[in-house]
Amino acid sequence: MNLASLLSHDDDRQYDDESDDGEVRAAQQHSEANDEGDTPSPTTTESSSSPIDYFRPGAAHTIDEKKNRHRLSNMRHRKRKNMEIDGLRRRARDLEVKRDQLQAASTSIAASEGPWEELCEIERGKLALAREEQTVLARSVARHEVIIQKFYTNKYPGQGDDDETDAQQQQQHDEEE
C-alpha cells in the first residue's frame, strides 16, 4: 500500500463526532493495518507526540479521537456544572422565599404584641419604683422606731418591762385627756 492510497482511504472515512463507536472503528482499522504490517501499533501512535505522527495514516484519526474525547468530556463537565449551578440557584430562591416568610411572620408577631408589650414595660417600671419606695420606707420606719426607743429610754430611765412602760404611757395619756 502506498501513501496516496492510505490518504485517500482516510479521507473516505466519515465519523460522527458524538458516536461512541469511533473507537471501535479505529481499532478495526488498526487491526487491518497491522495485518498488512506497514503501520505501527495503535499504542505507539497514541502514546507518541511527535510531529511525524501527524502524517502517519492512523495518526489523524487518533488526534481526532483525542479531540473528540476531550470535547465530549468538556461538554459533560459543563453540563454537570450548569446543572449544579441551576440547583444552587433554585436552592437560593427557595431560601429567599423561606427568609421572607419568616420575616413576615416575625413582623406580624411583633405587630400583634406591640401595645401590650409597651404597657407591660410601663407596669414593670412602676413595680420596680414601688419596690424601691417600699424598701426606703421600711428602713425609715425602722430608724424611727430606734430613735423613739432611744428617746423613751433617755426620758424615763430605769423602766425595764415593756408591758409596764406601755401601761404607764397609757395612764399618762389618759390623765392628759
Chimera marker file (.cmm) of the C-alpha trace (Angstrom):
<marker_set name="trace">
<marker id="1" x="0.000" y="0.000" z="0.000" r="1" g="1" b="0" radius="0.5"/>
<marker id="2" x="1.336" y="3.402" z="-0.868" r="1" g="1" b="0" radius="0.5"/>
<marker id="3" x="0.886" y="6.712" z="0.889" r="1" g="1" b="0" radius="0.5"/>
<marker id="4" x="-1.615" y="8.122" z="-1.633" r="1" g="1" b="0" radius="0.5"/>
<marker id="5" x="-3.958" y="5.174" z="-1.255" r="1" g="1" b="0" radius="0.5"/>
<marker id="6" x="-3.787" y="5.435" z="2.547" r="1" g="1" b="0" radius="0.5"/>
<marker id="7" x="-4.548" y="9.150" z="2.480" r="1" g="1" b="0" radius="0.5"/>
<marker id="8" x="-7.459" y="8.699" z="0.099" r="1" g="1" b="0" radius="0.5"/>
<marker id="9" x="-8.666" y="5.792" z="2.202" r="1" g="1" b="0" radius="0.5"/>
<marker id="10" x="-8.615" y="8.041" z="5.338" r="1" g="1" b="0" radius="0.5"/>
<marker id="11" x="-10.454" y="10.830" z="3.502" r="1" g="1" b="0" radius="0.5"/>
<marker id="12" x="-13.278" y="8.480" z="2.575" r="1" g="1" b="0" radius="0.5"/>
<marker id="13" x="-13.989" y="7.708" z="6.214" r="1" g="1" b="0" radius="0.5"/>
<marker id="14" x="-16.696" y="9.808" z="7.846" r="1" g="1" b="0" radius="0.5"/>
<marker id="15" x="-17.006" y="9.753" z="11.590" r="1" g="1" b="0" radius="0.5"/>
<marker id="16" x="-19.805" y="11.041" z="13.709" r="1" g="1" b="0" radius="0.5"/>
<marker id="17" x="-18.332" y="13.267" z="16.463" r="1" g="1" b="0" radius="0.5"/>
<marker id="18" x="-20.815" y="12.220" z="19.100" r="1" g="1" b="0" radius="0.5"/>
<marker id="19" x="-20.840" y="8.483" z="18.438" r="1" g="1" b="0" radius="0.5"/>
<marker id="20" x="-19.074" y="6.125" z="20.803" r="1" g="1" b="0" radius="0.5"/>
<marker id="21" x="-18.321" y="3.562" z="18.112" r="1" g="1" b="0" radius="0.5"/>
<marker id="22" x="-15.475" y="5.694" z="16.691" r="1" g="1" b="0" radius="0.5"/>
<marker id="23" x="-13.018" y="3.881" z="18.914" r="1" g="1" b="0" radius="0.5"/>
<marker id="24" x="-14.301" y="0.526" z="17.653" r="1" g="1" b="0" radius="0.5"/>
<marker id="25" x="-13.797" y="1.633" z="14.050" r="1" g="1" b="0" radius="0.5"/>
<marker id="26" x="-10.296" y="2.852" z="14.840" r="1" g="1" b="0" radius="0.5"/>
<marker id="27" x="-9.430" y="-0.450" z="16.467" r="1" g="1" b="0" radius="0.5"/>
<marker id="28" x="-10.741" y="-2.339" z="13.422" r="1" g="1" b="0" radius="0.5"/>
<marker id="29" x="-8.756" y="-0.150" z="11.052" r="1" g="1" b="0" radius="0.5"/>
<marker id="30" x="-5.610" y="-0.541" z="13.122" r="1" g="1" b="0" radius="0.5"/>
<marker id="31" x="-6.031" y="-4.285" z="13.167" r="1" g="1" b="0" radius="0.5"/>
<marker id="32" x="-6.453" y="-4.272" z="9.362" r="1" g="1" b="0" radius="0.5"/>
<marker id="33" x="-3.342" y="-2.140" z="9.035" r="1" g="1" b="0" radius="0.5"/>
<marker id="34" x="-1.410" y="-4.399" z="11.398" r="1" g="1" b="0" radius="0.5"/>
<marker id="35" x="-2.395" y="-7.390" z="9.322" r="1" g="1" b="0" radius="0.5"/>
<marker id="36" x="-0.728" y="-5.760" z="6.359" r="1" g="1" b="0" radius="0.5"/>
<marker id="37" x="2.293" y="-4.929" z="8.545" r="1" g="1" b="0" radius="0.5"/>
<marker id="38" x="3.079" y="-1.450" z="7.261" r="1" g="1" b="0" radius="0.5"/>
<marker id="39" x="1.719" y="0.682" z="10.160" r="1" g="1" b="0" radius="0.5"/>
<marker id="40" x="2.860" y="0.786" z="13.762" r="1" g="1" b="0" radius="0.5"/>
<marker id="41" x="0.657" y="-0.467" z="16.586" r="1" g="1" b="0" radius="0.5"/>
<marker id="42" x="-2.062" y="1.860" z="17.931" r="1" g="1" b="0" radius="0.5"/>
<marker id="43" x="-0.302" y="2.149" z="21.266" r="1" g="1" b="0" radius="0.5"/>
<marker id="44" x="2.777" y="3.669" z="19.683" r="1" g="1" b="0" radius="0.5"/>
<marker id="45" x="0.788" y="6.209" z="17.672" r="1" g="1" b="0" radius="0.5"/>
<marker id="46" x="-1.362" y="7.184" z="20.640" r="1" g="1" b="0" radius="0.5"/>
<marker id="47" x="1.498" y="7.437" z="23.081" r="1" g="1" b="0" radius="0.5"/>
<marker id="48" x="3.921" y="9.305" z="20.826" r="1" g="1" b="0" radius="0.5"/>
<marker id="49" x="3.521" y="13.004" z="20.354" r="1" g="1" b="0" radius="0.5"/>
<marker id="50" x="5.999" y="13.766" z="17.609" r="1" g="1" b="0" radius="0.5"/>
<marker id="51" x="5.006" y="15.905" z="14.625" r="1" g="1" b="0" radius="0.5"/>
<marker id="52" x="5.738" y="12.992" z="12.314" r="1" g="1" b="0" radius="0.5"/>
<marker id="53" x="2.772" y="11.123" z="13.809" r="1" g="1" b="0" radius="0.5"/>
<marker id="54" x="0.516" y="13.684" z="12.220" r="1" g="1" b="0" radius="0.5"/>
<marker id="55" x="1.398" y="12.348" z="8.768" r="1" g="1" b="0" radius="0.5"/>
<marker id="56" x="1.041" y="8.674" z="9.638" r="1" g="1" b="0" radius="0.5"/>
<marker id="57" x="-2.127" y="7.031" z="8.359" r="1" g="1" b="0" radius="0.5"/>
<marker id="58" x="-3.784" y="6.319" z="11.707" r="1" g="1" b="0" radius="0.5"/>
<marker id="59" x="-2.440" y="9.384" z="13.480" r="1" g="1" b="0" radius="0.5"/>
<marker id="60" x="-5.025" y="11.792" z="12.103" r="1" g="1" b="0" radius="0.5"/>
<marker id="61" x="-7.730" y="9.526" z="13.343" r="1" g="1" b="0" radius="0.5"/>
<marker id="62" x="-6.197" y="9.257" z="16.848" r="1" g="1" b="0" radius="0.5"/>
<marker id="63" x="-5.777" y="13.026" z="17.046" r="1" g="1" b="0" radius="0.5"/>
<marker id="64" x="-9.425" y="13.448" z="16.086" r="1" g="1" b="0" radius="0.5"/>
<marker id="65" x="-10.393" y="10.837" z="18.657" r="1" g="1" b="0" radius="0.5"/>
<marker id="66" x="-8.434" y="12.639" z="21.357" r="1" g="1" b="0" radius="0.5"/>
<marker id="67" x="-10.004" y="15.955" z="20.407" r="1" g="1" b="0" radius="0.5"/>
<marker id="68" x="-13.434" y="14.351" z="20.311" r="1" g="1" b="0" radius="0.5"/>
<marker id="69" x="-12.978" y="12.683" z="23.701" r="1" g="1" b="0" radius="0.5"/>
<marker id="70" x="-11.701" y="15.929" z="25.165" r="1" g="1" b="0" radius="0.5"/>
<marker id="71" x="-14.601" y="17.857" z="23.653" r="1" g="1" b="0" radius="0.5"/>
<marker id="72" x="-17.140" y="15.346" z="24.960" r="1" g="1" b="0" radius="0.5"/>
<marker id="73" x="-15.502" y="15.384" z="28.368" r="1" g="1" b="0" radius="0.5"/>
<marker id="74" x="-15.669" y="19.176" z="28.435" r="1" g="1" b="0" radius="0.5"/>
<marker id="75" x="-19.315" y="19.073" z="27.384" r="1" g="1" b="0" radius="0.5"/>
<marker id="76" x="-20.160" y="16.618" z="30.176" r="1" g="1" b="0" radius="0.5"/>
<marker id="77" x="-18.240" y="18.744" z="32.661" r="1" g="1" b="0" radius="0.5"/>
<marker id="78" x="-20.001" y="21.951" z="31.572" r="1" g="1" b="0" radius="0.5"/>
<marker id="79" x="-23.361" y="20.193" z="31.702" r="1" g="1" b="0" radius="0.5"/>
<marker id="80" x="-22.637" y="18.925" z="35.224" r="1" g="1" b="0" radius="0.5"/>
<marker id="81" x="-21.526" y="22.379" z="36.343" r="1" g="1" b="0" radius="0.5"/>
<marker id="82" x="-24.573" y="24.038" z="34.769" r="1" g="1" b="0" radius="0.5"/>
<marker id="83" x="-26.857" y="21.551" z="36.496" r="1" g="1" b="0" radius="0.5"/>
<marker id="84" x="-25.088" y="22.223" z="39.789" r="1" g="1" b="0" radius="0.5"/>
<marker id="85" x="-25.378" y="25.991" z="39.319" r="1" g="1" b="0" radius="0.5"/>
<marker id="86" x="-29.069" y="25.667" z="38.417" r="1" g="1" b="0" radius="0.5"/>
<marker id="87" x="-29.639" y="23.579" z="41.535" r="1" g="1" b="0" radius="0.5"/>
<marker id="88" x="-27.874" y="26.178" z="43.673" r="1" g="1" b="0" radius="0.5"/>
<marker id="89" x="-29.941" y="28.952" z="42.109" r="1" g="1" b="0" radius="0.5"/>
<marker id="90" x="-33.169" y="27.066" z="42.848" r="1" g="1" b="0" radius="0.5"/>
<marker id="91" x="-31.987" y="26.432" z="46.414" r="1" g="1" b="0" radius="0.5"/>
<marker id="92" x="-31.132" y="30.133" z="46.818" r="1" g="1" b="0" radius="0.5"/>
<marker id="93" x="-34.600" y="31.131" z="45.588" r="1" g="1" b="0" radius="0.5"/>
<marker id="94" x="-36.220" y="28.663" z="47.990" r="1" g="1" b="0" radius="0.5"/>
<marker id="95" x="-34.157" y="30.006" z="50.884" r="1" g="1" b="0" radius="0.5"/>
<marker id="96" x="-35.050" y="33.595" z="49.974" r="1" g="1" b="0" radius="0.5"/>
<marker id="97" x="-38.748" y="32.697" z="49.969" r="1" g="1" b="0" radius="0.5"/>
<marker id="98" x="-38.374" y="30.993" z="53.343" r="1" g="1" b="0" radius="0.5"/>
<marker id="99" x="-36.493" y="34.019" z="54.720" r="1" g="1" b="0" radius="0.5"/>
<marker id="100" x="-39.241" y="36.351" z="53.508" r="1" g="1" b="0" radius="0.5"/>
<marker id="101" x="-41.906" y="34.151" z="55.121" r="1" g="1" b="0" radius="0.5"/>
<marker id="102" x="-40.041" y="34.125" z="58.428" r="1" g="1" b="0" radius="0.5"/>
<marker id="103" x="-39.552" y="37.893" z="58.327" r="1" g="1" b="0" radius="0.5"/>
<marker id="104" x="-43.254" y="38.403" z="57.627" r="1" g="1" b="0" radius="0.5"/>
<marker id="105" x="-44.175" y="36.092" z="60.500" r="1" g="1" b="0" radius="0.5"/>
<marker id="106" x="-41.755" y="37.918" z="62.782" r="1" g="1" b="0" radius="0.5"/>
<marker id="107" x="-43.185" y="41.329" z="61.953" r="1" g="1" b="0" radius="0.5"/>
<marker id="108" x="-46.760" y="40.089" z="62.352" r="1" g="1" b="0" radius="0.5"/>
<marker id="109" x="-45.971" y="38.715" z="65.819" r="1" g="1" b="0" radius="0.5"/>
<marker id="110" x="-44.236" y="41.945" z="66.810" r="1" g="1" b="0" radius="0.5"/>
<marker id="111" x="-47.147" y="43.997" z="65.497" r="1" g="1" b="0" radius="0.5"/>
<marker id="112" x="-49.758" y="41.969" z="67.379" r="1" g="1" b="0" radius="0.5"/>
<marker id="113" x="-47.929" y="42.238" z="70.717" r="1" g="1" b="0" radius="0.5"/>
<marker id="114" x="-46.798" y="45.847" z="70.286" r="1" g="1" b="0" radius="0.5"/>
<marker id="115" x="-49.172" y="47.846" z="72.553" r="1" g="1" b="0" radius="0.5"/>
<marker id="116" x="-49.363" y="45.113" z="75.181" r="1" g="1" b="0" radius="0.5"/>
<marker id="117" x="-45.599" y="44.884" z="75.350" r="1" g="1" b="0" radius="0.5"/>
<marker id="118" x="-45.357" y="48.642" z="75.881" r="1" g="1" b="0" radius="0.5"/>
<marker id="119" x="-47.968" y="48.566" z="78.661" r="1" g="1" b="0" radius="0.5"/>
<marker id="120" x="-46.191" y="45.633" z="80.260" r="1" g="1" b="0" radius="0.5"/>
<marker id="121" x="-42.886" y="47.518" z="80.248" r="1" g="1" b="0" radius="0.5"/>
<marker id="122" x="-44.568" y="50.565" z="81.833" r="1" g="1" b="0" radius="0.5"/>
<marker id="123" x="-46.097" y="48.409" z="84.570" r="1" g="1" b="0" radius="0.5"/>
<marker id="124" x="-42.755" y="46.692" z="85.208" r="1" g="1" b="0" radius="0.5"/>
<marker id="125" x="-41.151" y="50.105" z="85.656" r="1" g="1" b="0" radius="0.5"/>
<marker id="126" x="-43.886" y="51.171" z="88.099" r="1" g="1" b="0" radius="0.5"/>
<marker id="127" x="-43.487" y="47.930" z="90.044" r="1" g="1" b="0" radius="0.5"/>
<marker id="128" x="-39.727" y="48.440" z="90.328" r="1" g="1" b="0" radius="0.5"/>
<marker id="129" x="-40.246" y="52.005" z="91.602" r="1" g="1" b="0" radius="0.5"/>
<marker id="130" x="-42.846" y="50.816" z="94.133" r="1" g="1" b="0" radius="0.5"/>
<marker id="131" x="-40.479" y="48.146" z="95.455" r="1" g="1" b="0" radius="0.5"/>
<marker id="132" x="-37.679" y="50.694" z="95.842" r="1" g="1" b="0" radius="0.5"/>
<marker id="133" x="-40.055" y="53.035" z="97.675" r="1" g="1" b="0" radius="0.5"/>
<marker id="134" x="-41.180" y="50.183" z="99.941" r="1" g="1" b="0" radius="0.5"/>
<marker id="135" x="-37.599" y="49.362" z="100.942" r="1" g="1" b="0" radius="0.5"/>
<marker id="136" x="-36.841" y="53.045" z="101.599" r="1" g="1" b="0" radius="0.5"/>
<marker id="137" x="-39.970" y="53.403" z="103.754" r="1" g="1" b="0" radius="0.5"/>
<marker id="138" x="-39.256" y="50.177" z="105.653" r="1" g="1" b="0" radius="0.5"/>
<marker id="139" x="-35.750" y="51.422" z="106.501" r="1" g="1" b="0" radius="0.5"/>
<marker id="140" x="-37.133" y="54.795" z="107.513" r="1" g="1" b="0" radius="0.5"/>
<marker id="141" x="-39.748" y="53.230" z="109.824" r="1" g="1" b="0" radius="0.5"/>
<marker id="142" x="-37.106" y="51.002" z="111.401" r="1" g="1" b="0" radius="0.5"/>
<marker id="143" x="-34.849" y="54.005" z="112.042" r="1" g="1" b="0" radius="0.5"/>
<marker id="144" x="-37.727" y="55.991" z="113.532" r="1" g="1" b="0" radius="0.5"/>
<marker id="145" x="-38.532" y="53.121" z="115.879" r="1" g="1" b="0" radius="0.5"/>
<marker id="146" x="-34.922" y="53.099" z="117.041" r="1" g="1" b="0" radius="0.5"/>
<marker id="147" x="-34.971" y="56.862" z="117.593" r="1" g="1" b="0" radius="0.5"/>
<marker id="148" x="-38.256" y="56.676" z="119.511" r="1" g="1" b="0" radius="0.5"/>
<marker id="149" x="-36.941" y="53.862" z="121.645" r="1" g="1" b="0" radius="0.5"/>
<marker id="150" x="-33.808" y="55.870" z="122.468" r="1" g="1" b="0" radius="0.5"/>
<marker id="151" x="-35.917" y="58.900" z="123.339" r="1" g="1" b="0" radius="0.5"/>
<marker id="152" x="-38.111" y="56.979" z="125.794" r="1" g="1" b="0" radius="0.5"/>
<marker id="153" x="-35.189" y="55.205" z="127.387" r="1" g="1" b="0" radius="0.5"/>
<marker id="154" x="-33.394" y="58.515" z="127.898" r="1" g="1" b="0" radius="0.5"/>
<marker id="155" x="-36.509" y="60.312" z="129.188" r="1" g="1" b="0" radius="0.5"/>
<marker id="156" x="-37.677" y="57.542" z="131.503" r="1" g="1" b="0" radius="0.5"/>
<marker id="157" x="-34.596" y="55.704" z="132.735" r="1" g="1" b="0" radius="0.5"/>
<marker id="158" x="-34.959" y="52.608" z="134.882" r="1" g="1" b="0" radius="0.5"/>
<marker id="159" x="-38.028" y="51.169" z="133.292" r="1" g="1" b="0" radius="0.5"/>
<marker id="160" x="-37.283" y="47.569" z="132.412" r="1" g="1" b="0" radius="0.5"/>
<marker id="161" x="-40.542" y="45.996" z="131.297" r="1" g="1" b="0" radius="0.5"/>
<marker id="162" x="-42.116" y="46.919" z="128.076" r="1" g="1" b="0" radius="0.5"/>
<marker id="163" x="-45.544" y="45.992" z="129.467" r="1" g="1" b="0" radius="0.5"/>
<marker id="164" x="-45.082" y="48.370" z="132.382" r="1" g="1" b="0" radius="0.5"/>
<marker id="165" x="-43.897" y="51.146" z="130.117" r="1" g="1" b="0" radius="0.5"/>
<marker id="166" x="-46.879" y="50.603" z="127.898" r="1" g="1" b="0" radius="0.5"/>
<marker id="167" x="-49.190" y="50.726" z="130.901" r="1" g="1" b="0" radius="0.5"/>
<marker id="168" x="-47.542" y="53.889" z="132.202" r="1" g="1" b="0" radius="0.5"/>
<marker id="169" x="-47.729" y="55.520" z="128.837" r="1" g="1" b="0" radius="0.5"/>
<marker id="170" x="-51.397" y="54.610" z="128.682" r="1" g="1" b="0" radius="0.5"/>
<marker id="171" x="-52.013" y="56.177" z="132.115" r="1" g="1" b="0" radius="0.5"/>
<marker id="172" x="-50.210" y="59.354" z="131.197" r="1" g="1" b="0" radius="0.5"/>
<marker id="173" x="-52.219" y="59.603" z="128.081" r="1" g="1" b="0" radius="0.5"/>
<marker id="174" x="-55.459" y="59.097" z="129.987" r="1" g="1" b="0" radius="0.5"/>
<marker id="175" x="-54.525" y="61.775" z="132.543" r="1" g="1" b="0" radius="0.5"/>
<marker id="176" x="-53.832" y="64.304" z="129.864" r="1" g="1" b="0" radius="0.5"/>
<marker id="177" x="-57.269" y="63.860" z="128.459" r="1" g="1" b="0" radius="0.5"/>
<link id1="1" id2="2" r="1" g="1" b="0" radius="0.2"/>
<link id1="2" id2="3" r="1" g="1" b="0" radius="0.2"/>
<link id1="3" id2="4" r="1" g="1" b="0" radius="0.2"/>
<link id1="4" id2="5" r="1" g="1" b="0" radius="0.2"/>
<link id1="5" id2="6" r="1" g="1" b="0" radius="0.2"/>
<link id1="6" id2="7" r="1" g="1" b="0" radius="0.2"/>
<link id1="7" id2="8" r="1" g="1" b="0" radius="0.2"/>
<link id1="8" id2="9" r="1" g="1" b="0" radius="0.2"/>
<link id1="9" id2="10" r="1" g="1" b="0" radius="0.2"/>
<link id1="10" id2="11" r="1" g="1" b="0" radius="0.2"/>
<link id1="11" id2="12" r="1" g="1" b="0" radius="0.2"/>
<link id1="12" id2="13" r="1" g="1" b="0" radius="0.2"/>
<link id1="13" id2="14" r="1" g="1" b="0" radius="0.2"/>
<link id1="14" id2="15" r="1" g="1" b="0" radius="0.2"/>
<link id1="15" id2="16" r="1" g="1" b="0" radius="0.2"/>
<link id1="16" id2="17" r="1" g="1" b="0" radius="0.2"/>
<link id1="17" id2="18" r="1" g="1" b="0" radius="0.2"/>
<link id1="18" id2="19" r="1" g="1" b="0" radius="0.2"/>
<link id1="19" id2="20" r="1" g="1" b="0" radius="0.2"/>
<link id1="20" id2="21" r="1" g="1" b="0" radius="0.2"/>
<link id1="21" id2="22" r="1" g="1" b="0" radius="0.2"/>
<link id1="22" id2="23" r="1" g="1" b="0" radius="0.2"/>
<link id1="23" id2="24" r="1" g="1" b="0" radius="0.2"/>
<link id1="24" id2="25" r="1" g="1" b="0" radius="0.2"/>
<link id1="25" id2="26" r="1" g="1" b="0" radius="0.2"/>
<link id1="26" id2="27" r="1" g="1" b="0" radius="0.2"/>
<link id1="27" id2="28" r="1" g="1" b="0" radius="0.2"/>
<link id1="28" id2="29" r="1" g="1" b="0" radius="0.2"/>
<link id1="29" id2="30" r="1" g="1" b="0" radius="0.2"/>
<link id1="30" id2="31" r="1" g="1" b="0" radius="0.2"/>
<link id1="31" id2="32" r="1" g="1" b="0" radius="0.2"/>
<link id1="32" id2="33" r="1" g="1" b="0" radius="0.2"/>
<link id1="33" id2="34" r="1" g="1" b="0" radius="0.2"/>
<link id1="34" id2="35" r="1" g="1" b="0" radius="0.2"/>
<link id1="35" id2="36" r="1" g="1" b="0" radius="0.2"/>
<link id1="36" id2="37" r="1" g="1" b="0" radius="0.2"/>
<link id1="37" id2="38" r="1" g="1" b="0" radius="0.2"/>
<link id1="38" id2="39" r="1" g="1" b="0" radius="0.2"/>
<link id1="39" id2="40" r="1" g="1" b="0" radius="0.2"/>
<link id1="40" id2="41" r="1" g="1" b="0" radius="0.2"/>
<link id1="41" id2="42" r="1" g="1" b="0" radius="0.2"/>
<link id1="42" id2="43" r="1" g="1" b="0" radius="0.2"/>
<link id1="43" id2="44" r="1" g="1" b="0" radius="0.2"/>
<link id1="44" id2="45" r="1" g="1" b="0" radius="0.2"/>
<link id1="45" id2="46" r="1" g="1" b="0" radius="0.2"/>
<link id1="46" id2="47" r="1" g="1" b="0" radius="0.2"/>
<link id1="47" id2="48" r="1" g="1" b="0" radius="0.2"/>
<link id1="48" id2="49" r="1" g="1" b="0" radius="0.2"/>
<link id1="49" id2="50" r="1" g="1" b="0" radius="0.2"/>
<link id1="50" id2="51" r="1" g="1" b="0" radius="0.2"/>
<link id1="51" id2="52" r="1" g="1" b="0" radius="0.2"/>
<link id1="52" id2="53" r="1" g="1" b="0" radius="0.2"/>
<link id1="53" id2="54" r="1" g="1" b="0" radius="0.2"/>
<link id1="54" id2="55" r="1" g="1" b="0" radius="0.2"/>
<link id1="55" id2="56" r="1" g="1" b="0" radius="0.2"/>
<link id1="56" id2="57" r="1" g="1" b="0" radius="0.2"/>
<link id1="57" id2="58" r="1" g="1" b="0" radius="0.2"/>
<link id1="58" id2="59" r="1" g="1" b="0" radius="0.2"/>
<link id1="59" id2="60" r="1" g="1" b="0" radius="0.2"/>
<link id1="60" id2="61" r="1" g="1" b="0" radius="0.2"/>
<link id1="61" id2="62" r="1" g="1" b="0" radius="0.2"/>
<link id1="62" id2="63" r="1" g="1" b="0" radius="0.2"/>
<link id1="63" id2="64" r="1" g="1" b="0" radius="0.2"/>
<link id1="64" id2="65" r="1" g="1" b="0" radius="0.2"/>
<link id1="65" id2="66" r="1" g="1" b="0" radius="0.2"/>
<link id1="66" id2="67" r="1" g="1" b="0" radius="0.2"/>
<link id1="67" id2="68" r="1" g="1" b="0" radius="0.2"/>
<link id1="68" id2="69" r="1" g="1" b="0" radius="0.2"/>
<link id1="69" id2="70" r="1" g="1" b="0" radius="0.2"/>
<link id1="70" id2="71" r="1" g="1" b="0" radius="0.2"/>
<link id1="71" id2="72" r="1" g="1" b="0" radius="0.2"/>
<link id1="72" id2="73" r="1" g="1" b="0" radius="0.2"/>
<link id1="73" id2="74" r="1" g="1" b="0" radius="0.2"/>
<link id1="74" id2="75" r="1" g="1" b="0" radius="0.2"/>
<link id1="75" id2="76" r="1" g="1" b="0" radius="0.2"/>
<link id1="76" id2="77" r="1" g="1" b="0" radius="0.2"/>
<link id1="77" id2="78" r="1" g="1" b="0" radius="0.2"/>
<link id1="78" id2="79" r="1" g="1" b="0" radius="0.2"/>
<link id1="79" id2="80" r="1" g="1" b="0" radius="0.2"/>
<link id1="80" id2="81" r="1" g="1" b="0" radius="0.2"/>
<link id1="81" id2="82" r="1" g="1" b="0" radius="0.2"/>
<link id1="82" id2="83" r="1" g="1" b="0" radius="0.2"/>
<link id1="83" id2="84" r="1" g="1" b="0" radius="0.2"/>
<link id1="84" id2="85" r="1" g="1" b="0" radius="0.2"/>
<link id1="85" id2="86" r="1" g="1" b="0" radius="0.2"/>
<link id1="86" id2="87" r="1" g="1" b="0" radius="0.2"/>
<link id1="87" id2="88" r="1" g="1" b="0" radius="0.2"/>
<link id1="88" id2="89" r="1" g="1" b="0" radius="0.2"/>
<link id1="89" id2="90" r="1" g="1" b="0" radius="0.2"/>
<link id1="90" id2="91" r="1" g="1" b="0" radius="0.2"/>
<link id1="91" id2="92" r="1" g="1" b="0" radius="0.2"/>
<link id1="92" id2="93" r="1" g="1" b="0" radius="0.2"/>
<link id1="93" id2="94" r="1" g="1" b="0" radius="0.2"/>
<link id1="94" id2="95" r="1" g="1" b="0" radius="0.2"/>
<link id1="95" id2="96" r="1" g="1" b="0" radius="0.2"/>
<link id1="96" id2="97" r="1" g="1" b="0" radius="0.2"/>
<link id1="97" id2="98" r="1" g="1" b="0" radius="0.2"/>
<link id1="98" id2="99" r="1" g="1" b="0" radius="0.2"/>
<link id1="99" id2="100" r="1" g="1" b="0" radius="0.2"/>
<link id1="100" id2="101" r="1" g="1" b="0" radius="0.2"/>
<link id1="101" id2="102" r="1" g="1" b="0" radius="0.2"/>
<link id1="102" id2="103" r="1" g="1" b="0" radius="0.2"/>
<link id1="103" id2="104" r="1" g="1" b="0" radius="0.2"/>
<link id1="104" id2="105" r="1" g="1" b="0" radius="0.2"/>
<link id1="105" id2="106" r="1" g="1" b="0" radius="0.2"/>
<link id1="106" id2="107" r="1" g="1" b="0" radius="0.2"/>
<link id1="107" id2="108" r="1" g="1" b="0" radius="0.2"/>
<link id1="108" id2="109" r="1" g="1" b="0" radius="0.2"/>
<link id1="109" id2="110" r="1" g="1" b="0" radius="0.2"/>
<link id1="110" id2="111" r="1" g="1" b="0" radius="0.2"/>
<link id1="111" id2="112" r="1" g="1" b="0" radius="0.2"/>
<link id1="112" id2="113" r="1" g="1" b="0" radius="0.2"/>
<link id1="113" id2="114" r="1" g="1" b="0" radius="0.2"/>
<link id1="114" id2="115" r="1" g="1" b="0" radius="0.2"/>
<link id1="115" id2="116" r="1" g="1" b="0" radius="0.2"/>
<link id1="116" id2="117" r="1" g="1" b="0" radius="0.2"/>
<link id1="117" id2="118" r="1" g="1" b="0" radius="0.2"/>
<link id1="118" id2="119" r="1" g="1" b="0" radius="0.2"/>
<link id1="119" id2="120" r="1" g="1" b="0" radius="0.2"/>
<link id1="120" id2="121" r="1" g="1" b="0" radius="0.2"/>
<link id1="121" id2="122" r="1" g="1" b="0" radius="0.2"/>
<link id1="122" id2="123" r="1" g="1" b="0" radius="0.2"/>
<link id1="123" id2="124" r="1" g="1" b="0" radius="0.2"/>
<link id1="124" id2="125" r="1" g="1" b="0" radius="0.2"/>
<link id1="125" id2="126" r="1" g="1" b="0" radius="0.2"/>
<link id1="126" id2="127" r="1" g="1" b="0" radius="0.2"/>
<link id1="127" id2="128" r="1" g="1" b="0" radius="0.2"/>
<link id1="128" id2="129" r="1" g="1" b="0" radius="0.2"/>
<link id1="129" id2="130" r="1" g="1" b="0" radius="0.2"/>
<link id1="130" id2="131" r="1" g="1" b="0" radius="0.2"/>
<link id1="131" id2="132" r="1" g="1" b="0" radius="0.2"/>
<link id1="132" id2="133" r="1" g="1" b="0" radius="0.2"/>
<link id1="133" id2="134" r="1" g="1" b="0" radius="0.2"/>
<link id1="134" id2="135" r="1" g="1" b="0" radius="0.2"/>
<link id1="135" id2="136" r="1" g="1" b="0" radius="0.2"/>
<link id1="136" id2="137" r="1" g="1" b="0" radius="0.2"/>
<link id1="137" id2="138" r="1" g="1" b="0" radius="0.2"/>
<link id1="138" id2="139" r="1" g="1" b="0" radius="0.2"/>
<link id1="139" id2="140" r="1" g="1" b="0" radius="0.2"/>
<link id1="140" id2="141" r="1" g="1" b="0" radius="0.2"/>
<link id1="141" id2="142" r="1" g="1" b="0" radius="0.2"/>
<link id1="142" id2="143" r="1" g="1" b="0" radius="0.2"/>
<link id1="143" id2="144" r="1" g="1" b="0" radius="0.2"/>
<link id1="144" id2="145" r="1" g="1" b="0" radius="0.2"/>
<link id1="145" id2="146" r="1" g="1" b="0" radius="0.2"/>
<link id1="146" id2="147" r="1" g="1" b="0" radius="0.2"/>
<link id1="147" id2="148" r="1" g="1" b="0" radius="0.2"/>
<link id1="148" id2="149" r="1" g="1" b="0" radius="0.2"/>
<link id1="149" id2="150" r="1" g="1" b="0" radius="0.2"/>
<link id1="150" id2="151" r="1" g="1" b="0" radius="0.2"/>
<link id1="151" id2="152" r="1" g="1" b="0" radius="0.2"/>
<link id1="152" id2="153" r="1" g="1" b="0" radius="0.2"/>
<link id1="153" id2="154" r="1" g="1" b="0" radius="0.2"/>
<link id1="154" id2="155" r="1" g="1" b="0" radius="0.2"/>
<link id1="155" id2="156" r="1" g="1" b="0" radius="0.2"/>
<link id1="156" id2="157" r="1" g="1" b="0" radius="0.2"/>
<link id1="157" id2="158" r="1" g="1" b="0" radius="0.2"/>
<link id1="158" id2="159" r="1" g="1" b="0" radius="0.2"/>
<link id1="159" id2="160" r="1" g="1" b="0" radius="0.2"/>
<link id1="160" id2="161" r="1" g="1" b="0" radius="0.2"/>
<link id1="161" id2="162" r="1" g="1" b="0" radius="0.2"/>
<link id1="162" id2="163" r="1" g="1" b="0" radius="0.2"/>
<link id1="163" id2="164" r="1" g="1" b="0" radius="0.2"/>
<link id1="164" id2="165" r="1" g="1" b="0" radius="0.2"/>
<link id1="165" id2="166" r="1" g="1" b="0" radius="0.2"/>
<link id1="166" id2="167" r="1" g="1" b="0" radius="0.2"/>
<link id1="167" id2="168" r="1" g="1" b="0" radius="0.2"/>
<link id1="168" id2="169" r="1" g="1" b="0" radius="0.2"/>
<link id1="169" id2="170" r="1" g="1" b="0" radius="0.2"/>
<link id1="170" id2="171" r="1" g="1" b="0" radius="0.2"/>
<link id1="171" id2="172" r="1" g="1" b="0" radius="0.2"/>
<link id1="172" id2="173" r="1" g="1" b="0" radius="0.2"/>
<link id1="173" id2="174" r="1" g="1" b="0" radius="0.2"/>
<link id1="174" id2="175" r="1" g="1" b="0" radius="0.2"/>
<link id1="175" id2="176" r="1" g="1" b="0" radius="0.2"/>
<link id1="176" id2="177" r="1" g="1" b="0" radius="0.2"/>
</marker_set>
